[in-house]
């Protein structure tokens, strides 16, 4: 715990996560500069993901791939990206664990643009959020 947070504090000091207006505008209002994402990938290895949560993550991606309104669901690689974003989100919250209740919102951000809907259905973001919310959440 202490070592992890010391590394996170060092990352924050080194990279000055508090972006000024000029830097924020240059990167499209991003919270973290693109160059720092590579460093965050290394730190995210310190955030474990429970086996039950991995199954929950898999269930969301699988359900989305087989949904009747989805023509083409997210790839298998999207599952790994989903997991990485959950871990990095935990780091930005300064915690070393993933909250199960973050899954629907992160699924919406990560999986929506990787999902193609069938003709006549256009609100993929809402579909992803509702589907991720419907999947049984593990206990807190």
N, CA, C and O atoms as a GROMACS GRO file, in nm:
protein
  560
    1UNK      N    1   0.079  -0.120   0.000
    1UNK     CA    2   0.000   0.000   0.000
    1UNK      C    3   0.083   0.125   0.000
    1UNK      O    4   0.067   0.208  -0.090
    2UNK      N    5   0.172   0.143   0.098
    2UNK     CA    6   0.248   0.267   0.109
    2UNK      C    7   0.342   0.285  -0.010
    2UNK      O    8   0.356   0.395  -0.063
    3UNK      N    9   0.404   0.176  -0.053
    3UNK     CA   10   0.496   0.183  -0.167
    3UNK      C   11   0.422   0.224  -0.293
    3UNK      O   12   0.471   0.306  -0.372
    4UNK      N   13   0.303   0.166  -0.313
    4UNK     CA   14   0.221   0.198  -0.429
    4UNK      C   15   0.187   0.347  -0.432
    4UNK      O   16   0.201   0.412  -0.535
    5UNK      N   17   0.140   0.401  -0.316
    5UNK     CA   18   0.101   0.541  -0.313
    5UNK      C   19   0.221   0.634  -0.323
    5UNK      O   20   0.209   0.745  -0.374
    6UNK      N   21   0.336   0.589  -0.276
    6UNK     CA   22   0.458   0.669  -0.294
    6UNK      C   23   0.492   0.678  -0.442
    6UNK      O   24   0.532   0.785  -0.490
    7UNK      N   25   0.478   0.567  -0.515
    7UNK     CA   26   0.502   0.569  -0.659
    7UNK      C   27   0.401   0.658  -0.730
    7UNK      O   28   0.437   0.733  -0.821
    8UNK      N   29   0.276   0.650  -0.689
    8UNK     CA   30   0.172   0.732  -0.751
    8UNK      C   31   0.199   0.880  -0.724
    8UNK      O   32   0.182   0.963  -0.813
    9UNK      N   33   0.240   0.913  -0.601
    9UNK     CA   34   0.271   1.051  -0.568
    9UNK      C   35   0.389   1.100  -0.651
    9UNK      O   36   0.390   1.214  -0.697
   10UNK      N   37   0.488   1.015  -0.670
   10UNK     CA   38   0.605   1.050  -0.751
   10UNK      C   39   0.561   1.076  -0.895
   10UNK      O   40   0.609   1.170  -0.959
   11UNK      N   41   0.471   0.992  -0.947
   11UNK     CA   42   0.419   1.012  -1.082
   11UNK      C   43   0.349   1.146  -1.093
   11UNK      O   44   0.370   1.221  -1.188
   12UNK      N   45   0.266   1.177  -0.993
   12UNK     CA   46   0.190   1.302  -0.996
   12UNK      C   47   0.282   1.423  -0.989
   12UNK      O   48   0.261   1.522  -1.060
   13UNK      N   49   0.384   1.415  -0.905
   13UNK     CA   50   0.478   1.527  -0.893
   13UNK      C   51   0.560   1.542  -1.020
   13UNK      O   52   0.578   1.653  -1.071
   14UNK      N   53   0.609   1.430  -1.073
   14UNK     CA   54   0.692   1.433  -1.192
   14UNK      C   55   0.616   1.487  -1.313
   14UNK      O   56   0.671   1.563  -1.392
   15UNK      N   57   0.492   1.447  -1.326
   15UNK     CA   58   0.417   1.482  -1.447
   15UNK      C   59   0.317   1.594  -1.429
   15UNK      O   60   0.249   1.632  -1.524
   16UNK      N   61   0.307   1.648  -1.308
   16UNK     CA   62   0.219   1.761  -1.280
   16UNK      C   63   0.082   1.740  -1.344
   16UNK      O   64   0.050   1.801  -1.446
   17UNK      N   65   0.003   1.654  -1.284
   17UNK     CA   66  -0.128   1.621  -1.338
   17UNK      C   67  -0.224   1.740  -1.341
   17UNK      O   68  -0.326   1.736  -1.410
   18UNK      N   69  -0.190   1.848  -1.267
   18UNK     CA   70  -0.275   1.966  -1.272
   18UNK      C   71  -0.242   2.042  -1.399
   18UNK      O   72  -0.142   2.114  -1.405
   19UNK      N   73  -0.324   2.026  -1.500
   19UNK     CA   74  -0.297   2.089  -1.629
   19UNK      C   75  -0.343   2.233  -1.628
   19UNK      O   76  -0.450   2.265  -1.575
   20UNK      N   77  -0.262   2.321  -1.686
   20UNK     CA   78  -0.307   2.458  -1.702
   20UNK      C   79  -0.395   2.469  -1.826
   20UNK      O   80  -0.409   2.373  -1.902
   21UNK      N   81  -0.454   2.586  -1.848
   21UNK     CA   82  -0.549   2.602  -1.958
   21UNK      C   83  -0.483   2.578  -2.093
   21UNK      O   84  -0.543   2.518  -2.181
   22UNK      N   85  -0.360   2.624  -2.110
   22UNK     CA   86  -0.291   2.609  -2.238
   22UNK      C   87  -0.269   2.461  -2.270
   22UNK      O   88  -0.297   2.417  -2.382
   23UNK      N   89  -0.219   2.385  -2.174
   23UNK     CA   90  -0.194   2.242  -2.194
   23UNK      C   91  -0.324   2.167  -2.216
   23UNK      O   92  -0.333   2.079  -2.302
   24UNK      N   93  -0.426   2.203  -2.138
   24UNK     CA   94  -0.556   2.136  -2.151
   24UNK      C   95  -0.616   2.160  -2.288
   24UNK      O   96  -0.670   2.068  -2.349
   25UNK      N   97  -0.607   2.282  -2.337
   25UNK     CA   98  -0.662   2.314  -2.470
   25UNK      C   99  -0.583   2.243  -2.579
   25UNK      O  100  -0.641   2.200  -2.679
   26UNK      N  101  -0.452   2.232  -2.561
   26UNK     CA  102  -0.368   2.166  -2.662
   26UNK      C  103  -0.399   2.018  -2.675
   26UNK      O  104  -0.378   1.959  -2.781
   27UNK      N  105  -0.449   1.958  -2.569
   27UNK     CA  106  -0.478   1.814  -2.571
   27UNK      C  107  -0.627   1.785  -2.568
   27UNK      O  108  -0.668   1.678  -2.524
   28UNK      N  109  -0.707   1.880  -2.616
   28UNK     CA  110  -0.850   1.857  -2.626
   28UNK      C  111  -0.919   1.845  -2.491
   28UNK      O  112  -1.019   1.775  -2.479
   29UNK      N  113  -0.866   1.912  -2.388
   29UNK     CA  114  -0.928   1.909  -2.257
   29UNK      C  115  -0.902   1.780  -2.181
   29UNK      O  116  -0.974   1.748  -2.086
   30UNK      N  117  -0.800   1.704  -2.220
   30UNK     CA  118  -0.771   1.576  -2.156
   30UNK      C  119  -0.722   1.596  -2.014
   30UNK      O  120  -0.655   1.694  -1.983
   31UNK      N  121  -0.758   1.502  -1.927
   31UNK     CA  122  -0.715   1.509  -1.788
   31UNK      C  123  -0.566   1.480  -1.777
   31UNK      O  124  -0.495   1.541  -1.697
   32UNK      N  125  -0.518   1.386  -1.858
   32UNK     CA  126  -0.378   1.346  -1.855
   32UNK      C  127  -0.322   1.356  -1.996
   32UNK      O  128  -0.384   1.310  -2.093
   33UNK      N  129  -0.204   1.416  -2.009
   33UNK     CA  130  -0.139   1.426  -2.139
   33UNK      C  131  -0.114   1.287  -2.196
   33UNK      O  132  -0.094   1.192  -2.121
   34UNK      N  133  -0.117   1.275  -2.327
   34UNK     CA  134  -0.100   1.146  -2.394
   34UNK      C  135   0.031   1.079  -2.355
   34UNK      O  136   0.035   0.957  -2.336
   35UNK      N  137   0.137   1.156  -2.342
   35UNK     CA  138   0.268   1.097  -2.310
   35UNK      C  139   0.266   1.030  -2.171
   35UNK      O  140   0.341   0.935  -2.148
   36UNK      N  141   0.183   1.078  -2.080
   36UNK     CA  142   0.176   1.022  -1.945
   36UNK      C  143   0.095   0.893  -1.939
   36UNK      O  144   0.106   0.818  -1.842
   37UNK      N  145   0.015   0.867  -2.041
   37UNK     CA  146  -0.065   0.745  -2.042
   37UNK      C  147   0.025   0.622  -2.042
   37UNK      O  148  -0.006   0.522  -1.977
   38UNK      N  149   0.137   0.629  -2.114
   38UNK     CA  150   0.230   0.516  -2.115
   38UNK      C  151   0.283   0.489  -1.975
   38UNK      O  152   0.298   0.374  -1.935
   39UNK      N  153   0.313   0.596  -1.899
   39UNK     CA  154   0.361   0.577  -1.763
   39UNK      C  155   0.250   0.521  -1.673
   39UNK      O  156   0.276   0.438  -1.586
   40UNK      N  157   0.126   0.567  -1.695
   40UNK     CA  158   0.015   0.514  -1.617
   40UNK      C  159  -0.004   0.365  -1.641
   40UNK      O  160  -0.043   0.292  -1.551
   41UNK      N  161   0.024   0.320  -1.764
   41UNK     CA  162   0.013   0.177  -1.794
   41UNK      C  163   0.104   0.096  -1.703
   41UNK      O  164   0.068  -0.013  -1.659
   42UNK      N  165   0.224   0.149  -1.676
   42UNK     CA  166   0.317   0.078  -1.588
   42UNK      C  167   0.267   0.076  -1.443
   42UNK      O  168   0.279  -0.025  -1.374
   43UNK      N  169   0.210   0.188  -1.398
   43UNK     CA  170   0.161   0.195  -1.261
   43UNK      C  171   0.036   0.109  -1.242
   43UNK      O  172   0.014   0.057  -1.133
   44UNK      N  173  -0.045   0.094  -1.347
   44UNK     CA  174  -0.169   0.017  -1.333
   44UNK      C  175  -0.143  -0.129  -1.302
   44UNK      O  176  -0.233  -0.200  -1.257
   45UNK      N  177  -0.020  -0.176  -1.324
   45UNK     CA  178   0.014  -0.314  -1.290
   45UNK      C  179   0.005  -0.337  -1.139
   45UNK      O  180  -0.010  -0.451  -1.094
   46UNK      N  181   0.015  -0.228  -1.061
   46UNK     CA  182   0.009  -0.239  -0.915
   46UNK      C  183  -0.135  -0.251  -0.864
   46UNK      O  184  -0.156  -0.274  -0.745
   47UNK      N  185  -0.234  -0.235  -0.953
   47UNK     CA  186  -0.374  -0.245  -0.912
   47UNK      C  187  -0.424  -0.384  -0.948
   47UNK      O  188  -0.441  -0.416  -1.066
   48UNK      N  189  -0.449  -0.468  -0.847
   48UNK     CA  190  -0.497  -0.604  -0.877
   48UNK      C  191  -0.645  -0.601  -0.915
   48UNK      O  192  -0.719  -0.512  -0.874
   49UNK      N  193  -0.687  -0.699  -0.993
   49UNK     CA  194  -0.828  -0.714  -1.024
   49UNK      C  195  -0.871  -0.854  -0.982
   49UNK      O  196  -0.814  -0.954  -1.027
   50UNK      N  197  -0.970  -0.859  -0.898
   50UNK     CA  198  -1.021  -0.984  -0.842
   50UNK      C  199  -1.073  -1.075  -0.953
   50UNK      O  200  -1.122  -1.028  -1.055
   51UNK      N  201  -1.062  -1.204  -0.932
   51UNK     CA  202  -1.109  -1.303  -1.030
   51UNK      C  203  -1.259  -1.287  -1.058
   51UNK      O  204  -1.303  -1.301  -1.172
   52UNK      N  205  -1.336  -1.259  -0.955
   52UNK     CA  206  -1.480  -1.237  -0.970
   52UNK      C  207  -1.509  -1.114  -1.057
   52UNK      O  208  -1.601  -1.115  -1.139
   53UNK      N  209  -1.430  -1.009  -1.037
   53UNK     CA  210  -1.447  -0.888  -1.118
   53UNK      C  211  -1.405  -0.912  -1.263
   53UNK      O  212  -1.465  -0.856  -1.355
   54UNK      N  213  -1.303  -0.995  -1.284
   54UNK     CA  214  -1.264  -1.030  -1.421
   54UNK      C  215  -1.378  -1.103  -1.492
   54UNK      O  216  -1.402  -1.081  -1.610
   55UNK      N  217  -1.447  -1.190  -1.419
   55UNK     CA  218  -1.562  -1.260  -1.475
   55UNK      C  219  -1.675  -1.164  -1.508
   55UNK      O  220  -1.742  -1.179  -1.610
   56UNK      N  221  -1.697  -1.067  -1.422
   56UNK     CA  222  -1.799  -0.964  -1.445
   56UNK      C  223  -1.766  -0.884  -1.571
   56UNK      O  224  -1.854  -0.856  -1.652
   57UNK      N  225  -1.640  -0.848  -1.584
   57UNK     CA  226  -1.594  -0.774  -1.702
   57UNK      C  227  -1.616  -0.857  -1.828
   57UNK      O  228  -1.664  -0.806  -1.930
   58UNK      N  229  -1.581  -0.985  -1.822
   58UNK     CA  230  -1.601  -1.076  -1.935
   58UNK      C  231  -1.748  -1.088  -1.971
   58UNK      O  232  -1.784  -1.090  -2.089
   59UNK      N  233  -1.834  -1.096  -1.869
   59UNK     CA  234  -1.978  -1.109  -1.892
   59UNK      C  235  -2.035  -0.988  -1.966
   59UNK      O  236  -2.121  -1.003  -2.053
   60UNK      N  237  -1.988  -0.869  -1.931
   60UNK     CA  238  -2.036  -0.748  -1.997
   60UNK      C  239  -1.999  -0.751  -2.145
   60UNK      O  240  -2.083  -0.724  -2.230
   61UNK      N  241  -1.874  -0.782  -2.175
   61UNK     CA  242  -1.828  -0.784  -2.314
   61UNK      C  243  -1.901  -0.893  -2.392
   61UNK      O  244  -1.943  -0.870  -2.506
   62UNK      N  245  -1.917  -1.010  -2.333
   62UNK     CA  246  -1.985  -1.121  -2.401
   62UNK      C  247  -2.132  -1.088  -2.427
   62UNK      O  248  -2.182  -1.113  -2.536
   63UNK      N  249  -2.200  -1.033  -2.327
   63UNK     CA  250  -2.342  -0.997  -2.344
   63UNK      C  251  -2.358  -0.892  -2.454
   63UNK      O  252  -2.454  -0.896  -2.531
   64UNK      N  253  -2.265  -0.799  -2.461
   64UNK     CA  254  -2.271  -0.696  -2.564
   64UNK      C  255  -2.248  -0.756  -2.702
   64UNK      O  256  -2.313  -0.714  -2.799
   65UNK      N  257  -2.159  -0.851  -2.713
   65UNK     CA  258  -2.131  -0.915  -2.843
   65UNK      C  259  -2.250  -0.995  -2.893
   65UNK      O  260  -2.265  -1.014  -3.014
   66UNK      N  261  -2.335  -1.043  -2.803
   66UNK     CA  262  -2.447  -1.129  -2.842
   66UNK      C  263  -2.583  -1.060  -2.832
   66UNK      O  264  -2.686  -1.126  -2.847
   67UNK      N  265  -2.585  -0.932  -2.809
   67UNK     CA  266  -2.712  -0.859  -2.795
   67UNK      C  267  -2.782  -0.849  -2.931
   67UNK      O  268  -2.717  -0.835  -3.034
   68UNK      N  269  -2.914  -0.856  -2.929
   68UNK     CA  270  -2.992  -0.856  -3.055
   68UNK      C  271  -2.982  -0.724  -3.132
   68UNK      O  272  -3.002  -0.725  -3.253
   69UNK      N  273  -2.954  -0.613  -3.067
   69UNK     CA  274  -2.944  -0.484  -3.135
   69UNK      C  275  -2.802  -0.452  -3.182
   69UNK      O  276  -2.778  -0.347  -3.241
   70UNK      N  277  -2.710  -0.542  -3.155
   70UNK     CA  278  -2.570  -0.519  -3.192
   70UNK      C  279  -2.535  -0.602  -3.314
   70UNK      O  280  -2.553  -0.724  -3.316
   71UNK      N  281  -2.484  -0.533  -3.416
   71UNK     CA  282  -2.440  -0.602  -3.538
   71UNK      C  283  -2.300  -0.657  -3.517
   71UNK      O  284  -2.272  -0.772  -3.552
   72UNK      N  285  -2.211  -0.575  -3.460
   72UNK     CA  286  -2.073  -0.617  -3.434
   72UNK      C  287  -2.031  -0.562  -3.298
   72UNK      O  288  -2.024  -0.441  -3.278
   73UNK      N  289  -2.002  -0.652  -3.206
   73UNK     CA  290  -1.965  -0.612  -3.071
   73UNK      C  291  -1.816  -0.585  -3.058
   73UNK      O  292  -1.741  -0.599  -3.155
   74UNK      N  293  -1.773  -0.547  -2.939
   74UNK     CA  294  -1.632  -0.518  -2.916
   74UNK      C  295  -1.546  -0.644  -2.932
   74UNK      O  296  -1.592  -0.755  -2.908
   75UNK      N  297  -1.422  -0.624  -2.972
   75UNK     CA  298  -1.330  -0.736  -2.992
   75UNK      C  299  -1.284  -0.791  -2.858
   75UNK      O  300  -1.313  -0.735  -2.752
   76UNK      N  301  -1.215  -0.901  -2.865
   76UNK     CA  302  -1.159  -0.962  -2.744
   76UNK      C  303  -1.058  -0.867  -2.680
   76UNK      O  304  -1.048  -0.861  -2.557
   77UNK      N  305  -0.984  -0.794  -2.760
   77UNK     CA  306  -0.885  -0.698  -2.708
   77UNK      C  307  -0.952  -0.586  -2.630
   77UNK      O  308  -0.890  -0.529  -2.540
   78UNK      N  309  -1.076  -0.554  -2.661
   78UNK     CA  310  -1.147  -0.448  -2.591
   78UNK      C  311  -1.163  -0.483  -2.443
   78UNK      O  312  -1.168  -0.393  -2.358
   79UNK      N  313  -1.172  -0.610  -2.411
   79UNK     CA  314  -1.182  -0.653  -2.272
   79UNK      C  315  -1.059  -0.610  -2.193
   79UNK      O  316  -1.070  -0.564  -2.080
   80UNK      N  317  -0.943  -0.625  -2.254
   80UNK     CA  318  -0.818  -0.583  -2.188
   80UNK      C  319  -0.814  -0.431  -2.172
   80UNK      O  320  -0.770  -0.381  -2.068
   81UNK      N  321  -0.858  -0.359  -2.273
   81UNK     CA  322  -0.861  -0.212  -2.264
   81UNK      C  323  -0.958  -0.168  -2.155
   81UNK      O  324  -0.930  -0.073  -2.081
   82UNK      N  325  -1.071  -0.236  -2.145
   82UNK     CA  326  -1.170  -0.209  -2.042
   82UNK      C  327  -1.106  -0.225  -1.904
   82UNK      O  328  -1.122  -0.140  -1.816
   83UNK      N  329  -1.035  -0.334  -1.886
   83UNK     CA  330  -0.966  -0.362  -1.759
   83UNK      C  331  -0.861  -0.255  -1.730
   83UNK      O  332  -0.851  -0.207  -1.616
   84UNK      N  333  -0.782  -0.217  -1.830
   84UNK     CA  334  -0.679  -0.115  -1.812
   84UNK      C  335  -0.738   0.019  -1.769
   84UNK      O  336  -0.684   0.086  -1.680
   85UNK      N  337  -0.848   0.058  -1.831
   85UNK     CA  338  -0.912   0.186  -1.797
   85UNK      C  339  -0.965   0.181  -1.654
   85UNK      O  340  -0.955   0.280  -1.581
   86UNK      N  341  -1.022   0.069  -1.612
   86UNK     CA  342  -1.067   0.055  -1.474
   86UNK      C  343  -0.952   0.073  -1.376
   86UNK      O  344  -0.965   0.141  -1.274
   87UNK      N  345  -0.839   0.012  -1.408
   87UNK     CA  346  -0.722   0.022  -1.320
   87UNK      C  347  -0.667   0.164  -1.316
   87UNK      O  348  -0.634   0.215  -1.209
   88UNK      N  349  -0.657   0.227  -1.431
   88UNK     CA  350  -0.605   0.364  -1.436
   88UNK      C  351  -0.701   0.459  -1.366
   88UNK      O  352  -0.657   0.554  -1.299
   89UNK      N  353  -0.829   0.436  -1.379
   89UNK     CA  354  -0.928   0.518  -1.308
   89UNK      C  355  -0.907   0.505  -1.157
   89UNK      O  356  -0.916   0.604  -1.084
   90UNK      N  357  -0.878   0.383  -1.109
   90UNK     CA  358  -0.850   0.363  -0.967
   90UNK      C  359  -0.726   0.442  -0.926
   90UNK      O  360  -0.722   0.501  -0.818
   91UNK      N  361  -0.624   0.441  -1.010
   91UNK     CA  362  -0.503   0.517  -0.981
   91UNK      C  363  -0.531   0.666  -0.970
   91UNK      O  364  -0.481   0.733  -0.879
   92UNK      N  365  -0.610   0.718  -1.062
   92UNK     CA  366  -0.642   0.861  -1.060
   92UNK      C  367  -0.726   0.899  -0.939
   92UNK      O  368  -0.727   1.015  -0.897
   93UNK      N  369  -0.796   0.802  -0.881
   93UNK     CA  370  -0.872   0.822  -0.757
   93UNK      C  371  -0.782   0.802  -0.636
   93UNK      O  372  -0.826   0.820  -0.522
   94UNK      N  373  -0.657   0.764  -0.658
   94UNK     CA  374  -0.559   0.737  -0.552
   94UNK      C  375  -0.601   0.618  -0.466
   94UNK      O  376  -0.586   0.621  -0.344
   95UNK      N  377  -0.654   0.514  -0.532
   95UNK     CA  378  -0.686   0.390  -0.461
   95UNK      C  379  -0.613   0.275  -0.530
   95UNK      O  380  -0.574   0.287  -0.646
   96UNK      N  381  -0.597   0.166  -0.459
   96UNK     CA  382  -0.531   0.050  -0.520
   96UNK      C  383  -0.630  -0.065  -0.538
   96UNK      O  384  -0.592  -0.182  -0.528
   97UNK      N  385  -0.757  -0.030  -0.564
   97UNK     CA  386  -0.860  -0.131  -0.590
   97UNK      C  387  -0.961  -0.075  -0.689
   97UNK      O  388  -0.974   0.046  -0.707
   98UNK      N  389  -1.032  -0.167  -0.752
   98UNK     CA  390  -1.134  -0.130  -0.850
   98UNK      C  391  -1.271  -0.143  -0.787
   98UNK      O  392  -1.300  -0.243  -0.720
   99UNK      N  393  -1.356  -0.043  -0.808
   99UNK     CA  394  -1.493  -0.047  -0.756
   99UNK      C  395  -1.584  -0.111  -0.861
   99UNK      O  396  -1.585  -0.065  -0.976
  100UNK      N  397  -1.659  -0.214  -0.825
  100UNK     CA  398  -1.749  -0.278  -0.921
  100UNK      C  399  -1.852  -0.182  -0.980
  100UNK      O  400  -1.897  -0.201  -1.093
  101UNK      N  401  -1.889  -0.082  -0.904
  101UNK     CA  402  -1.992   0.009  -0.951
  101UNK      C  403  -1.940   0.111  -1.052
  101UNK      O  404  -2.017   0.194  -1.102
  102UNK      N  405  -1.811   0.107  -1.082
  102UNK     CA  406  -1.754   0.190  -1.190
  102UNK      C  407  -1.773   0.123  -1.326
  102UNK      O  408  -1.760   0.189  -1.430
  103UNK      N  409  -1.803  -0.006  -1.326
  103UNK     CA  410  -1.808  -0.081  -1.451
  103UNK      C  411  -1.904  -0.023  -1.555
  103UNK      O  412  -1.864  -0.009  -1.670
  104UNK      N  413  -2.031   0.011  -1.521
  104UNK     CA  414  -2.122   0.061  -1.625
  104UNK      C  415  -2.071   0.189  -1.693
  104UNK      O  416  -2.078   0.201  -1.815
  105UNK      N  417  -2.021   0.283  -1.614
  105UNK     CA  418  -1.974   0.409  -1.672
  105UNK      C  419  -1.849   0.387  -1.758
  105UNK      O  420  -1.838   0.443  -1.867
  106UNK      N  421  -1.756   0.306  -1.709
  106UNK     CA  422  -1.634   0.279  -1.786
  106UNK      C  423  -1.668   0.198  -1.911
  106UNK      O  424  -1.609   0.221  -2.017
  107UNK      N  425  -1.761   0.104  -1.899
  107UNK     CA  426  -1.803   0.027  -2.016
  107UNK      C  427  -1.858   0.120  -2.123
  107UNK      O  428  -1.829   0.103  -2.242
  108UNK      N  429  -1.937   0.217  -2.082
  108UNK     CA  430  -1.993   0.312  -2.177
  108UNK      C  431  -1.882   0.389  -2.248
  108UNK      O  432  -1.889   0.410  -2.369
  109UNK      N  433  -1.780   0.431  -2.173
  109UNK     CA  434  -1.670   0.508  -2.233
  109UNK      C  435  -1.583   0.423  -2.324
  109UNK      O  436  -1.542   0.469  -2.430
  110UNK      N  437  -1.554   0.299  -2.284
  110UNK     CA  438  -1.457   0.216  -2.355
  110UNK      C  439  -1.520   0.134  -2.467
  110UNK      O  440  -1.460   0.118  -2.573
  111UNK      N  441  -1.639   0.082  -2.444
  111UNK     CA  442  -1.696  -0.014  -2.539
  111UNK      C  443  -1.792   0.046  -2.642
  111UNK      O  444  -1.817  -0.016  -2.745
  112UNK      N  445  -1.844   0.164  -2.617
  112UNK     CA  446  -1.944   0.223  -2.708
  112UNK      C  447  -1.892   0.243  -2.849
  112UNK      O  448  -1.959   0.206  -2.946
  113UNK      N  449  -1.774   0.300  -2.862
  113UNK     CA  450  -1.723   0.327  -2.997
  113UNK      C  451  -1.668   0.201  -3.064
  113UNK      O  452  -1.633   0.203  -3.182
  114UNK      N  453  -1.662   0.090  -2.989
  114UNK     CA  454  -1.617  -0.037  -3.047
  114UNK      C  455  -1.736  -0.126  -3.085
  114UNK      O  456  -1.717  -0.241  -3.122
  115UNK      N  457  -1.856  -0.072  -3.076
  115UNK     CA  458  -1.977  -0.148  -3.099
  115UNK      C  459  -2.055  -0.088  -3.216
  115UNK      O  460  -2.081   0.032  -3.218
  116UNK      N  461  -2.093  -0.172  -3.311
  116UNK     CA  462  -2.174  -0.129  -3.425
  116UNK      C  463  -2.316  -0.182  -3.405
  116UNK      O  464  -2.336  -0.300  -3.380
  117UNK      N  465  -2.413  -0.092  -3.416
  117UNK     CA  466  -2.552  -0.133  -3.395
  117UNK      C  467  -2.617  -0.177  -3.526
  117UNK      O  468  -2.568  -0.148  -3.635
  118UNK      N  469  -2.726  -0.246  -3.511
  118UNK     CA  470  -2.806  -0.287  -3.628
  118UNK      C  471  -2.879  -0.165  -3.682
  118UNK      O  472  -2.899  -0.068  -3.610
  119UNK      N  473  -2.918  -0.169  -3.811
  119UNK     CA  474  -2.991  -0.056  -3.868
  119UNK      C  475  -3.119  -0.026  -3.789
  119UNK      O  476  -3.190  -0.116  -3.746
  120UNK      N  477  -3.145   0.102  -3.773
  120UNK     CA  478  -3.264   0.144  -3.700
  120UNK      C  479  -3.241   0.171  -3.553
  120UNK      O  480  -3.328   0.224  -3.485
  121UNK      N  481  -3.125   0.136  -3.503
  121UNK     CA  482  -3.092   0.162  -3.362
  121UNK      C  483  -2.965   0.245  -3.358
  121UNK      O  484  -2.863   0.206  -3.416
  122UNK      N  485  -2.971   0.360  -3.291
  122UNK     CA  486  -2.857   0.452  -3.298
  122UNK      C  487  -2.793   0.486  -3.164
  122UNK      O  488  -2.681   0.537  -3.161
  123UNK      N  489  -2.859   0.460  -3.054
  123UNK     CA  490  -2.806   0.502  -2.925
  123UNK      C  491  -2.723   0.390  -2.860
  123UNK      O  492  -2.767   0.326  -2.765
  124UNK      N  493  -2.605   0.369  -2.914
  124UNK     CA  494  -2.517   0.261  -2.866
  124UNK      C  495  -2.467   0.290  -2.725
  124UNK      O  496  -2.457   0.198  -2.643
  125UNK      N  497  -2.436   0.415  -2.694
  125UNK     CA  498  -2.385   0.449  -2.561
  125UNK      C  499  -2.486   0.410  -2.452
  125UNK      O  500  -2.448   0.354  -2.349
  126UNK      N  501  -2.612   0.440  -2.475
  126UNK     CA  502  -2.716   0.406  -2.378
  126UNK      C  503  -2.731   0.254  -2.366
  126UNK      O  504  -2.748   0.201  -2.256
  127UNK      N  505  -2.725   0.185  -2.479
  127UNK     CA  506  -2.735   0.040  -2.479
  127UNK      C  507  -2.623  -0.022  -2.396
  127UNK      O  508  -2.647  -0.111  -2.314
  128UNK      N  509  -2.501   0.024  -2.417
  128UNK     CA  510  -2.386  -0.029  -2.343
  128UNK      C  511  -2.402  -0.002  -2.193
  128UNK      O  512  -2.378  -0.091  -2.111
  129UNK      N  513  -2.443   0.119  -2.158
  129UNK     CA  514  -2.459   0.154  -2.016
  129UNK      C  515  -2.567   0.067  -1.951
  129UNK      O  516  -2.547   0.014  -1.842
  130UNK      N  517  -2.682   0.054  -2.018
  130UNK     CA  518  -2.791  -0.026  -1.961
  130UNK      C  519  -2.753  -0.173  -1.948
  130UNK      O  520  -2.785  -0.238  -1.848
  131UNK      N  521  -2.686  -0.225  -2.049
  131UNK     CA  522  -2.646  -0.365  -2.046
  131UNK      C  523  -2.546  -0.389  -1.932
  131UNK      O  524  -2.557  -0.487  -1.859
  132UNK      N  525  -2.448  -0.299  -1.919
  132UNK     CA  526  -2.348  -0.314  -1.813
  132UNK      C  527  -2.413  -0.298  -1.674
  132UNK      O  528  -2.369  -0.359  -1.577
  133UNK      N  529  -2.516  -0.216  -1.666
  133UNK     CA  530  -2.587  -0.199  -1.539
  133UNK      C  531  -2.675  -0.318  -1.505
  133UNK      O  532  -2.697  -0.349  -1.388
  134UNK      N  533  -2.725  -0.387  -1.609
  134UNK     CA  534  -2.814  -0.503  -1.591
  134UNK      C  535  -2.738  -0.626  -1.542
  134UNK      O  536  -2.791  -0.706  -1.464
  135UNK      N  537  -2.614  -0.641  -1.590
  135UNK     CA  538  -2.534  -0.758  -1.551
  135UNK      C  539  -2.520  -0.753  -1.399
  135UNK      O  540  -2.492  -0.648  -1.341
  136UNK      N  541  -2.538  -0.865  -1.337
  136UNK     CA  542  -2.537  -0.871  -1.191
  136UNK      C  543  -2.406  -0.818  -1.134
  136UNK      O  544  -2.299  -0.870  -1.163
  137UNK      N  545  -2.416  -0.713  -1.053
  137UNK     CA  546  -2.298  -0.657  -0.989
  137UNK      C  547  -2.255  -0.745  -0.873
  137UNK      O  548  -2.339  -0.795  -0.798
  138UNK      N  549  -2.125  -0.764  -0.858
  138UNK     CA  550  -2.078  -0.837  -0.740
  138UNK      C  551  -2.106  -0.755  -0.615
  138UNK      O  552  -2.121  -0.633  -0.625
  139UNK      N  553  -2.112  -0.816  -0.499
  139UNK     CA  554  -2.138  -0.740  -0.377
  139UNK      C  555  -2.026  -0.641  -0.348
  139UNK      O  556  -1.912  -0.661  -0.391
  140UNK      N  557  -2.058  -0.533  -0.277
  140UNK     CA  558  -1.958  -0.430  -0.246
  140UNK      C  559  -1.853  -0.483  -0.152
  140UNK      O  560  -1.761  -0.410  -0.114
   0.00000   0.00000   0.00000
